[in-house]
């Protein structure tokens, strides 16, 4: 995810807002984060550590830089 985001940023499809949310989530402990969709907007995905504490750290980091968290659960 992180390498892909680096390439997307180099292509110019990321935005300042996306970069701030992604960087904040990684600093808070997310395993990976990248923009979602075609870019140019403000939607990103972050993969957080298991457990409530890891999840909340990443959520709060995104919110602190102006992002809005939409919670998604994956079932395998």
C-alpha positions as CSV (number, residue, x, y, z in Angstrom):
1,X,0.0,0.0,0.0
2,X,2.7,2.4,1.0
3,X,4.8,1.8,-2.1
4,X,1.7,2.2,-4.3
5,X,0.9,5.5,-2.6
6,X,4.4,6.7,-3.2
7,X,4.0,6.0,-6.9
8,X,0.6,7.7,-7.1
9,X,2.0,10.8,-5.4
10,X,4.8,10.8,-8.0
11,X,2.2,10.6,-10.8
12,X,0.4,13.6,-9.3
13,X,-2.9,12.0,-8.5
14,X,-2.6,12.5,-4.7
15,X,-3.6,15.8,-3.0
16,X,-2.2,17.7,-0.1
17,X,-5.2,16.7,2.0
18,X,-4.8,13.0,1.1
19,X,-1.0,13.2,1.8
20,X,-1.7,14.7,5.3
21,X,-4.3,12.0,6.2
22,X,-2.1,9.2,4.9
23,X,1.0,10.5,6.7
24,X,-0.9,11.0,10.0
25,X,-2.4,7.5,9.9
26,X,1.1,5.9,9.3
27,X,2.6,8.0,12.2
28,X,-0.2,6.7,14.4
29,X,0.6,3.1,13.6
30,X,-1.3,2.1,10.5
31,X,0.4,-0.7,8.6
32,X,-0.3,0.9,5.3
33,X,-2.4,3.7,3.7
34,X,-3.1,4.9,0.2
35,X,-5.6,7.0,-1.7
36,X,-8.7,5.2,-3.0
37,X,-10.2,5.5,-6.4
38,X,-8.7,7.6,-9.2
39,X,-7.2,10.2,-6.9
40,X,-7.7,13.9,-7.0
41,X,-10.3,13.7,-4.3
42,X,-10.1,13.1,-0.6
43,X,-10.7,9.4,0.0
44,X,-8.1,7.0,1.4
45,X,-7.7,3.6,3.0
46,X,-5.7,2.8,6.1
47,X,-5.0,-0.6,7.5
48,X,-4.8,-0.4,11.3
49,X,-3.5,-2.8,13.9
50,X,-6.1,-5.1,15.5
51,X,-7.7,-3.9,18.7
52,X,-9.6,-0.9,19.8
53,X,-6.5,1.1,20.8
54,X,-4.8,0.7,17.5
55,X,-8.0,1.6,15.6
56,X,-8.7,4.7,17.7
57,X,-5.1,6.0,17.4
58,X,-5.4,5.9,13.6
59,X,-8.9,7.3,13.5
60,X,-7.9,10.2,15.8
61,X,-4.8,11.0,13.7
62,X,-6.9,11.2,10.5
63,X,-9.5,13.4,12.2
64,X,-6.8,15.7,13.7
65,X,-5.7,16.7,10.1
66,X,-9.3,17.3,9.0
67,X,-10.3,13.9,7.7
68,X,-13.6,12.2,8.4
69,X,-13.5,8.5,9.3
70,X,-15.9,6.0,7.6
71,X,-15.6,2.7,9.4
72,X,-15.6,-0.5,7.2
73,X,-15.5,-4.1,8.4
74,X,-14.3,-6.8,6.1
75,X,-15.5,-10.4,6.6
76,X,-13.6,-13.3,5.2
